[in-house]
Amino acid sequence: MMDETLDSSGSVDVARTMDGPDVYDCISTMLTQEQYYLCCDYLNIGRKQSAHHRMQFDRCDPIDETCRAKMTEWCFHVVDCTNLRRETVSIAMGYLDRFLCSSSLRAEQARRNRKEYQLAAMTSLYIAVKIYEPLEMDAGLVSRLSRGLHSAAEITTLEHEMLVALSWRMCDPSPHQICNYLIELLPDEAVDVKPTLYDFCHFQTELATGDYAFVPLRRSVVAVASVLNALEGINQQELLFNERMGFIDSIARAVDYDICSPLVNAVRVRLLESFAKSSGCELPQVGFMPATDSKLAASQDAMSSSMRGEEEDGYCPDGDKYDECTESPVCVKEMSVSLENGNMGWDNEHNSI
């Protein structure tokens, strides 16, 4: 569980000094802003292309969910060893995901070659640290962390190519940041439960960072699901019924979608499963607004229909169908696999870092 002092980022401090209307305005701005930073199912680009491209793709060494989980774990290890903020990893993986959704030639190479993917992941962390941390991580240090597999020149060259591919859009709101602002909607009478909510929320958003199932979703959906799960983990003595219902109502008014939708429910269920698997204990759910399996079944049907529609329509990473493939509630359950079930096909060279 994370200590609150580790999360004293600018976003938290700013939110705490704001009045209610200002917090609503910030959340509204984030919801608008996140529309420009949506991702799609880039791991399945190969199978959605022509037969000729699929044959070429099959002869490569394409990445999978396990590759992404491994690199996320590596990034967390690096920031922990260097006393950087764990939120920086979430930002870095956001850069990486959006880069791999682009039509850049280097992005295509990274999707097809695991060594190139490693380089892209390390470069994403390098960029995130440079932008969001008070110190700059030297490219030579990143090269040494790769045990010489990638040179400092390769990292700085790819840095520029990634920035161009991302159109220099580097300020996407993270689930961590959105959670911070949502928690500021808590009634003043319930301020004592804020530290617990922060801990529960931030732990879930960290788990979501390494889970490919959440990549195509809006960041705010992950944040809302995390807050609702965390709220259910607060017992009735610590947070009274009226205060709890008032907070839920404030969240519902702050976002532009139904917080009880099958999609939000599916995200909540998956986060709870990840929480239990990672921590060894389940996050308590008091039952005021529980995540239910019946809604999850409905959400799976909706997601399956969405995926079938995408396959029929075709896929374009940067092109005309971007709204369709990013707005759809893909892969929270259908497309994703548990982190331990993926193809553990990293050879010794790929495991060198």
Secondary structure, 3 states (H helix, E strand, C coil): CCCHHHHCCHHHHHHHCCCHHHHHHHHHHHHHHHHHHCCCCHHHCHHHCCHHHHHHHHCCCCCCHHHHHHHHHHHHHHHHHCCCCCHHHHHHHHHHHHHHHCCCHHHHHHHHCHHHHHHHHHHHHHHHHHHHCCCCCCHHHHHHHCCCCCCHHHHHHHHHHHHHHCCCCCCCCCHHHHHHHHHCCCCHHHHHHHHHHHHHHHHHHHHHHCCHHHCCCCHHHHHHHHHHHHHHCCCCCCCCHHHHHHHHHHHHHHCCCCCCCHHHHHHHHHHHHHHHHHHCCCCCCCCCCCCCHHHHHHHHHHHHHHHHHHHHHCCCCCCCCHHHHHHCCCCCCCCCCCCCCCCCCCCCCHHHC
